[in-house]
């Protein structure tokens, strides 16, 4: 039976430097290059997830009040699915690919070779601390990289179990966890890596990119933003309310792709509020705070910030709070101003502001698109109503991803890429994109030696004839 070791503080910077240098040496040895080795490491991670399932889920309950079922569905199962996908496809993804060579390069042949970027840094947040640390690690292993992983100090139990798990699974010169606060983050970002994979807020993402620029280190930034949820009068209100309530209360709204605010046609607003209340009760019961599936805010600071948003409008549903237990009930607020904090900051909690518009179908769509386009590009976009109108709004707006007549579920399909655009992120992962995120596509031209055509050499004889084929 696993017994968690005593909590540790910041990993000393000299210790981090020692690990990074060991990983550089290990990567240069070529040990990670063989596909058979990468598959063996993926299988070790898969087996480790099974062995450490209970400690991880117990820690998620301690830090976030996250039930076993939700922990498995939103954390462990996504990582396991990603590992299975990479084991199935890695040989094909990593193979040398031939590309067409134009006549002017005869007698050459052209190829694309996949090579690992090298030493990776993966920094994860606290809201999905297992998934968002280990899913990128799958990509790093698959690509043939080494990795230093930095979990969040805001979920100390989970971070400690993750450190123990990976220490038990891999040698530190291959994959190692370091712990600590933003001082440790700053040291890591300023160190020389070959790729940085960061998941967090847009503000921290800017700091990561600024630090990485000093070493010309490429970055994958999975950030966030205010993801709109548009409800047209053509929507199936009961189904929309249930799917939106689920997406907003999942992890207590502490999800980077949670619907952040609602744009609703005024003709269906009252019906939606009623249906939303019924949906929340069907999901979490009449006494929400006693439901073991309802997650808590991660800490008192987050509680104070999110509960404070209720002052930016009129509470029309919910509003119950308990600072001692960090409980905030699902809450709808109306009469919000577009420049208020609740409409300018990412909420990251169960408070849900509502914006109303009227008009016919085209007028409502125009107002909704204009409102969304007046803000930074979000990580997700949700629309409820006619599919045809949904596709039109997808065309007229921009987001990292999204759903028509649903929320959240685009991240559940491991066969499509996940990532942001603009201020909501740079780069993407999941499925083959995870492999590509840690891979360099190297172009190689091979030229035979039996024939050596003279026209490319000075003094460029027959130039007029050759010009016609260039």
C-alpha positions in Angstrom: 0.0 0.0 0.0 1.3 3.4 -1.0 2.1 5.7 1.9 2.7 9.3 0.9 6.1 10.7 1.9 6.5 13.9 3.8 5.8 17.0 1.8 8.8 18.8 0.4 9.2 22.5 -0.5 11.0 24.0 -3.4 13.4 21.8 -5.3 16.8 23.7 -4.9 17.9 25.4 -8.1 21.3 23.6 -8.1 19.5 20.3 -7.9 17.3 21.3 -10.9 20.5 22.2 -12.8 22.0 18.9 -12.0 18.9 17.0 -13.3 18.8 19.1 -16.4 22.5 18.5 -17.2 22.0 14.7 -16.6 19.0 14.8 -19.0 21.0 16.7 -21.7 23.8 14.0 -21.4 21.2 11.2 -21.5 19.6 12.7 -24.6 22.9 13.2 -26.4 23.7 9.5 -25.8 20.9 8.6 -28.2 19.2 6.4 -25.6 15.7 7.8 -26.4 15.9 7.5 -30.2 14.8 3.9 -30.8 11.1 3.5 -31.3 11.2 0.3 -29.3 12.5 2.3 -26.3 9.8 4.9 -26.6 7.1 2.3 -26.7 8.6 0.6 -23.7 8.5 3.9 -21.8 4.9 4.5 -22.8 4.0 1.0 -21.5 5.7 1.8 -18.2 3.7 5.0 -17.9 0.5 3.1 -18.7 1.3 0.4 -16.1 2.2 3.1 -13.5 -1.1 4.9 -14.0 -2.9 1.6 -13.1 -0.7 1.0 -10.0 -1.0 4.6 -8.8 -4.7 5.1 -9.6 -5.9 5.1 -6.0 -3.2 7.4 -4.5 -3.8 9.9 -7.4 -7.6 9.8 -6.9 -7.3 10.1 -3.1 -5.0 13.1 -3.5 -7.5 14.7 -6.0 -10.2 14.3 -3.3 -7.9 15.9 -0.7 -7.0 18.9 -2.7 -10.1 19.6 -4.8 -12.9 17.5 -3.4 -13.0 15.7 -6.7 -14.8 12.4 -6.7 -13.3 9.1 -7.9 -15.6 9.0 -10.9 -14.8 12.6 -12.0 -11.1 12.0 -11.3 -11.0 9.0 -13.5 -13.1 10.4 -16.3 -11.5 13.8 -16.6 -7.9 13.0 -15.6 -6.7 9.4 -15.7 -8.8 8.1 -18.6 -7.7 10.9 -20.9 -4.0 10.1 -20.2 -4.6 6.3 -20.7 -6.4 6.9 -24.0 -3.6 9.1 -25.2 -1.0 6.4 -24.4 -3.0 3.7 -26.2 -3.2 6.0 -29.3 0.5 6.6 -29.3 1.4 3.0 -28.9 -0.8 2.1 -31.8 0.4 4.9 -34.2 4.0 5.7 -33.1 5.8 3.6 -35.7 3.8 5.1 -38.5 4.1 8.7 -37.3 7.9 8.5 -36.7 8.8 6.9 -40.1 10.8 8.6 -42.7 8.5 10.1 -45.4 9.4 10.6 -49.0 8.3 13.8 -50.8 8.1 14.7 -54.5 11.3 16.1 -55.9 11.1 18.5 -58.9 12.9 17.7 -62.2 15.3 20.6 -61.6 16.8 18.6 -58.7 17.4 15.4 -60.7 18.9 12.9 -59.7 18.0 13.8 -56.1 15.4 12.3 -53.7 13.6 14.2 -50.9 12.6 13.1 -47.4 11.1 14.3 -44.2 12.7 12.8 -41.1 11.1 13.1 -37.6 13.5 13.9 -34.8 13.0 14.7 -31.2 13.5 18.3 -30.1 15.5 17.2 -27.1 15.1 18.3 -23.5 11.5 19.3 -22.6 10.0 21.3 -19.8 6.4 20.6 -18.9 4.6 22.9 -16.5 1.0 22.2 -15.4 -1.7 24.0 -13.5 -3.8 22.9 -10.5 -7.2 22.5 -12.1 -6.6 19.1 -13.8 -3.2 18.4 -12.3 -2.8 14.8 -13.4 -4.1 15.1 -17.0 -2.4 18.4 -17.8 1.0 17.1 -16.6 1.0 13.5 -17.9 -0.8 14.0 -21.3 2.0 16.3 -22.6 4.5 13.8 -21.2 3.0 11.2 -23.5 3.9 13.4 -26.4 7.4 14.0 -25.1 8.0 10.2 -24.6 6.5 9.4 -28.0 8.7 12.0 -29.7 11.9 10.7 -28.0 12.5 13.7 -25.7 13.5 13.8 -22.0 11.4 15.8 -19.6 11.5 17.8 -16.5 7.9 18.1 -15.1 6.7 20.9 -12.8 3.3 20.4 -11.1 1.4 23.1 -9.3 2.0 23.9 -5.6 -1.7 24.8 -5.2 -2.5 21.0 -5.1 0.3 19.8 -2.8 -1.1 16.3 -2.3 -1.5 15.6 -6.0 1.9 17.1 -6.9 3.6 15.0 -4.2 2.0 11.8 -5.5 2.9 12.6 -9.1 6.5 13.2 -8.0 6.6 9.8 -6.1 4.9 8.1 -9.1 7.3 9.3 -11.7 10.3 8.7 -9.5 9.1 5.1 -9.1 8.6 4.8 -12.9 11.5 6.5 -14.7 15.2 7.3 -13.9 15.6 11.1 -13.3 18.0 11.5 -16.3 15.0 10.6 -18.5 11.9 12.1 -16.7 11.9 13.9 -13.4 9.5 16.0 -11.3 10.6 19.2 -9.6 8.5 21.0 -7.0 8.0 24.6 -6.0 6.4 28.0 -6.4 6.8 30.8 -9.0 10.4 31.3 -8.0 11.1 27.8 -9.2 9.0 28.5 -12.3 11.1 31.5 -13.1 14.4 29.6 -12.8 13.0 26.9 -15.1 11.8 29.3 -17.7 15.1 31.1 -17.8 17.0 27.8 -18.2 17.9 26.4 -21.6 15.4 23.8 -22.8 14.6 22.6 -26.3 10.8 23.0 -25.8 8.6 24.4 -23.1 5.1 23.1 -22.7 3.1 25.4 -20.4 -0.6 25.2 -19.3 -1.9 28.2 -17.3 -3.3 31.7 -17.5 -2.7 34.1 -20.4 -0.8 36.5 -18.1 1.6 33.8 -17.0 1.8 32.6 -20.6 3.2 36.0 -21.6 5.9 35.7 -18.9 6.8 32.2 -20.1 7.1 33.4 -23.7 9.2 36.4 -22.6 11.7 34.2 -20.7 11.8 31.6 -23.4 12.6 34.2 -26.0 16.0 34.9 -24.4 17.1 31.4 -25.2 15.0 31.2 -28.5 13.2 28.3 -26.9 10.0 27.2 -28.8 6.9 27.1 -26.6 3.5 25.4 -26.6 1.2 27.6 -24.6 -2.2 26.2 -23.5 -3.9 29.1 -21.9 -7.5 30.2 -21.5 -9.8 33.2 -21.8 -13.5 34.0 -21.7 -15.3 31.2 -23.7 -18.7 32.4 -24.8 -21.9 30.3 -24.7 -24.5 31.5 -27.1 -28.1 30.4 -26.7 -30.4 31.2 -29.6 -34.2 31.1 -29.4 -34.1 28.1 -31.7 -32.2 26.0 -29.1 -33.7 23.0 -27.2 -33.7 24.9 -23.9 -33.9 21.8 -21.6 -31.1 20.0 -23.3 -29.0 23.2 -23.6 -29.5 23.9 -19.9 -28.5 20.4 -18.9 -25.3 20.4 -21.0 -24.4 23.9 -20.0 -25.0 23.2 -16.3 -22.8 20.1 -16.6 -20.0 22.0 -18.4 -20.1 24.9 -15.9 -20.2 22.8 -12.7 -17.6 20.2 -13.9 -14.6 20.8 -11.6 -16.7 23.7 -10.1 -16.1 25.7 -13.3 -12.3 25.5 -12.8 -11.8 24.3 -16.4 -10.0 26.3 -19.0 -12.7 25.5 -21.6 -15.6 26.0 -19.2 -18.4 28.2 -20.7 -17.4 31.6 -19.2 -20.4 33.8 -20.0 -23.8 33.4 -21.7 -25.2 35.4 -24.6 -28.9 34.5 -24.8 -31.9 35.6 -26.8 -34.1 37.6 -24.4 -37.2 35.6 -25.5 -35.8 32.4 -23.9 -33.9 33.8 -21.0 -36.5 33.1 -18.3 -37.1 29.6 -19.7 -33.4 28.9 -19.6 -32.9 30.2 -16.0 -35.7 27.8 -14.9 -34.3 24.9 -16.9 -30.7 25.6 -15.6 -31.9 25.4 -12.0 -33.7 22.1 -12.7 -30.6 20.8 -14.4 -28.3 21.7 -11.5 -30.6 19.9 -9.1 -30.7 16.8 -11.3 -26.9 16.8 -11.4 -26.1 17.7 -7.8 -29.3 17.3 -5.8 -31.2 19.8 -3.7 -28.3 20.2 -1.2 -25.4 20.9 -3.6 -22.8 21.2 -0.9 -23.4 17.7 0.3 -22.9 16.2 -3.2 -19.6 14.4 -3.3 -19.4 15.1 -7.1 -19.4 18.9 -6.5 -15.8 20.1 -6.4 -14.6 23.0 -4.2 -12.5 26.1 -5.1 -8.9 25.3 -4.9 -8.0 27.8 -2.2 -9.3 30.8 -0.3 -7.8 33.3 -2.7 -9.7 31.7 -5.6 -12.9 31.6 -3.4 -12.6 35.4 -2.7 -12.0 36.3 -6.3 -14.9 34.2 -7.7 -17.4 35.0 -5.0 -16.6 38.7 -5.5 -17.9 38.6 -9.1 -21.4 38.3 -7.7 -21.2 42.0 -6.9 -20.9 42.8 -10.6 -24.6 42.1 -11.3 -27.9 40.8 -9.9 -28.0 37.2 -8.7 -31.0 35.5 -10.3 -30.1 31.9 -9.3 -27.8 30.4 -6.7 -25.4 32.7 -4.8 -24.7 30.5 -1.8 -21.1 30.6 -0.5 -19.1 29.2 2.4 -15.6 30.5 2.7 -14.6 27.9 5.3 -15.2 25.0 3.0 -14.4 27.0 -0.2 -17.9 26.2 -1.5 -19.6 28.4 -4.2 -22.9 27.2 -5.6 -23.7 27.5 -9.3 -24.8 31.1 -9.8 -26.4 33.0 -12.6 -26.1 36.8 -12.6 -27.8 39.3 -14.8 -27.6 43.1 -15.4 -23.8 43.0 -15.8 -21.8 45.7 -17.5 -19.4 44.8 -20.3 -16.5 46.5 -18.6 -17.0 45.0 -15.2 -14.5 42.5 -13.8 -16.9 39.5 -14.3 -16.9 40.3 -18.0 -13.2 41.3 -18.5 -11.5 38.5 -16.4 -11.6 34.8 -16.9 -14.0 33.6 -14.1 -12.6 30.1 -13.5 -15.5 29.2 -11.2 -19.2 28.5 -11.1 -20.4 32.1 -11.5 -22.2 32.7 -14.8 -23.0 36.2 -16.1 -25.8 36.5 -18.7 -25.9 39.0 -21.6 -29.3 39.4 -23.4 -29.9 40.4 -27.0 -33.0 40.4 -29.1 -34.0 40.5 -32.8 -34.6 38.0 -35.5 -32.2 35.1 -36.2 -29.8 37.1 -38.3 -29.9 40.2 -36.0 -29.2 38.1 -32.9 -26.3 36.2 -34.6 -24.8 39.6 -35.7 -25.0 41.0 -32.2 -23.5 37.8 -30.7 -20.7 37.6 -33.2 -19.9 41.3 -32.7 -19.8 40.9 -28.9 -17.5 37.8 -29.1 -15.2 39.4 -31.7 -14.9 42.5 -29.4 -12.9 40.4 -26.9 -9.7 38.4 -27.1 -9.9 35.1 -29.0 -11.2 32.4 -26.5 -10.0 28.9 -26.0 -13.6 27.5 -26.6 -16.8 28.6 -28.3 -20.2 27.1 -27.6 -23.5 27.6 -29.6 -27.0 26.2 -28.9 -29.5 26.5 -31.7 -29.8 25.5 -35.3 -26.7 23.8 -36.6 -26.7 25.9 -39.7 -26.5 29.1 -37.7 -23.9 27.5 -35.4 -21.6 26.9 -38.4 -22.1 30.4 -39.6 -21.1 31.8 -36.2 -18.1 29.4 -36.2 -17.1 30.9 -39.6 -17.5 34.5 -38.3 -15.6 34.1 -35.0 -12.4 32.5 -33.9 -11.5 30.2 -31.0 -9.2 27.4 -30.1 -12.1 24.9 -30.5 -15.7 24.4 -29.5 -19.0 22.7 -29.8 -22.4 23.2 -31.5 -25.2 22.2 -29.1 -22.8 20.9 -26.4 -20.0 22.0 -24.1 -16.5 20.6 -23.2 -16.9 17.5 -25.3 -14.4 18.5 -28.0 -11.6 17.8 -25.5 -13.0 14.3 -25.0 -12.3 13.3 -28.5 -8.6 12.3 -28.6 -8.6 12.1 -32.4 -8.8 15.9 -32.9 -6.3 18.5 -31.8 -6.7 20.7 -28.7 -5.1 24.1 -28.4 -5.7 27.8 -28.4 -5.4 30.7 -30.8 -4.2 34.3 -30.1 -4.2 35.1 -26.4 -5.8 31.7 -25.6 -2.7 29.7 -26.7 0.0 28.8 -29.2 0.3 25.2 -30.6 -1.9 22.2 -30.0 -1.7 18.6 -28.8 -3.6 15.3 -28.4 -3.3 12.3 -30.9 -0.6 12.9 -33.5 -0.4 16.6 -32.6 1.2 15.6 -29.2 3.9 13.8 -31.1 4.4 16.7 -33.4 4.5 19.2 -30.6 7.8 17.7 -29.3 9.2 16.8 -32.8 11.2 18.6 -35.4 10.4 17.8 -39.1 13.8 17.7 -40.7 14.1 18.0 -44.5 16.8 15.8 -46.2 17.8 15.7 -49.8 19.7 12.7 -51.1 21.6 13.1 -54.4 23.0 10.2 -56.3 26.7 10.2 -57.5 26.4 8.3 -60.8 25.1 11.4 -62.6 26.2 14.9 -62.0 24.4 17.4 -64.3 26.6 20.4 -65.1 24.0 23.1 -65.5 23.8 24.1 -61.9 27.6 24.9 -61.8 29.1 28.2 -62.8 29.3 29.6 -65.5 25.7 28.3 -65.9 25.8 27.1 -69.4 22.5 26.4 -71.1 20.8 28.9 -68.7 18.0 29.9 -71.1 16.9 26.3 -71.5 17.2 25.5 -67.9 15.2 28.6 -66.9 12.1 27.1 -68.5 12.0 24.2 -66.0 12.8 26.2 -62.9 
